[in-house]
Amino acid sequence: MKLNHFKYPFVEKFPGDESWNPMQRQTPGVLYALVHPIGFPKADLIASNDELLENLGFKLPLSKEDIGLLNSNVDEDFLTYATAYAGHQFGNWAGQLGDGRAIYFGELKDKDNKVWELQWKGAGATPYSRHADGRAVLRSSIREYLMSEAMFHLNIPTTRALSLSLSGEKVMRDILYNGNAAYEPGAVMVRAAESFLRFGHFELLSARDNIEELKNLVDWSIERYFPEIKSEGKEKYIEFFNEVKNLSIKMIVEWYRVGFVHGVMNTDNMSILGLSIDYGPYAMLEEYDLKFTSNTTDLPGRRYAFGQQANFALWNLSAFGNALYPLIEDIEPLQEVLESFEDQFWKAFDTMMGEKLGLDKLRETDKVFLHSWQKLMIDLKPDYTLFFVELMKLYNEESELHAKKFCYEEISQEQQERLEDFVELYKMRIASNEISKAESLEKMQRSNPQFILRNYQLFEAIEAAEQGDYAMFNKLNEALKTPYENRFPELQAKRPSWADNQPGCSMLSCSS
């Protein structure tokens, strides 16, 4: 891929620090800083997303030059940069943050004329690394590579993974922030997205009272990503805020559909396009638990627990609205957008749950039915994915739900009776559908994955990969491409007991 294939509209549009100085510091008055990647001459490409690479114009098999590009080995003619943003982290204002481990190397158009931003993750320090080294380890890179692709194949808006390489270095990390740092294999990956713009980019400009540049960024964002907005003046910015809200709701409802728990829903990790972004201490829900949090840093408050994700999407939107206020100077329309969130979310959530349960449509009486389902889930704490896998089997055979297939602990006789009562209620509700059983089952099959990436499986893949064995990684990478099919029944399994208290399985930190 030649240098002249890449475009740099962000750099051309906005002010930046062009000193090429990677020293960590405040960069007032700019939205990016030019910075060279380290470059890894001993890097070894271990995974590539060939379908996406080809769609972006890379020729397969990859040339030595293109592999070098993916490994951040580029000459100084490339206009490589990191962007500045701010954010609220766990509810507290953190000030300037920015791309501490990500370095952009430009935009490409794919074969459908869609624009993609490309960036390395782990290619070295930037002014925004906050006393860190800007490098990445194989452990966290495998987690992001696989999960971002898994989300794509689950039909959930997300950033994408393009390649993953061993950097050829060892990197010191403290996985649990408990003083037990150790060297790990270093890695560099390339990720792609229509945009990596976050709520925090806008918060930074607003906090610095740089209203002219804030207006420029919003106008630019609308022109590029929201061309359907045709209004002018303050109304344009209200519509923009409302569209970001709509996309955020869509994303969160999809997270609930498959049981995804992000772990770090800070405003700097919220995409204006409703993309799932920055895969750190995430987890796919196993036992159904509204209080489950995947991040040790989130204990004991559980701010970003599974059941709280919609609430904090709204909280983050409130912070985003505050950032946009100087362009509107009227709190009422911003409040109206925020006040519409709850009703809109629950309508979308209930519709989604109706699809998961195979209902023809939502009826007024279904509120009672959905409530009974929720109570059962809270009581039994079944494996969220496997519960629906077993529920779908009721369509093909005269059988009951066997709790041992989806519960982690033996249930009581009273719980068994409640499960049986629910099954009867469910069968009655399905029998009243105005669609056929085949159509109902098809709805469920579209909504309920049979395979999800579980942390214990990722742990096994990482442990093996650190020893040079990529068999499990490759198997997971293949399985995630068809999550609604039962191609790998051995991967469709509850978490084993050995993983219950294993760091990297049950316990994850922000460095994971």
Salt bridges, closest charged atoms under 4 A:
ASP17 OD2 - ARG25 NH2 2.67
GLU65 OE1 - LYS2 NZ 3.74
GLU107 OE2 - ARG224 NH2 2.72
ASP133 OD1 - ARG173 NH2 2.89
GLU144 OE1 - LYS121 NZ 2.70
GLU144 OE2 - ARG191 NH1 2.75
GLU149 OE2 - ARG160 NE 2.74
GLU169 OE1 - ARG135 NE 2.71
GLU184 OE2 - ARG139 NH2 2.59
GLU203 OE2 - HIS88 ND1 2.77
ASP219 OD2 - LYS215 NZ 2.94
ASP219 OD1 - LYS236 NZ 3.02
GLU254 OE1 - ARG257 NH2 2.94
ASP278 OD1 - ARG191 NH1 2.94
ASP278 OD2 - ARG198 NH1 2.71
GLU286 OE2 - ARG454 NH1 3.31
GLU286 OE1 - ARG495 NH1 2.78
GLU287 OE2 - ARG495 NH2 2.74
GLU329 OE1 - LYS234 NZ 3.93
ASP343 OD2 - LYS347 NZ 3.28
GLU355 OE2 - LYS443 NZ 3.17
GLU355 OE1 - ARG446 NH2 3.88
ASP360 OD2 - ARG363 NH2 3.07
ASP360 OD1 - ARG429 NH2 3.04
GLU364 OE2 - LYS367 NZ 3.31
ASP366 OD1 - ARG429 NE 2.72
ASP379 OD2 - ARG418 NH2 2.62
ASP383 OD2 - ARG454 NH1 2.77
GLU390 OE2 - LYS393 NZ 2.96
GLU390 OE1 - LYS405 NZ 3.89
GLU400 OE2 - LYS427 NZ 3.72
GLU414 OE2 - ARG418 NH1 2.85
GLU434 OE1 - LYS361 NZ 3.65
GLU442 OE2 - ARG446 NH1 3.41
GLU478 OE1 - LYS481 NZ 3.66
GLU478 OE2 - ARG487 NH2 3.33
GLU490 OE2 - LYS475 NZ 2.72
ASP500 OD1 - ARG495 NE 2.82
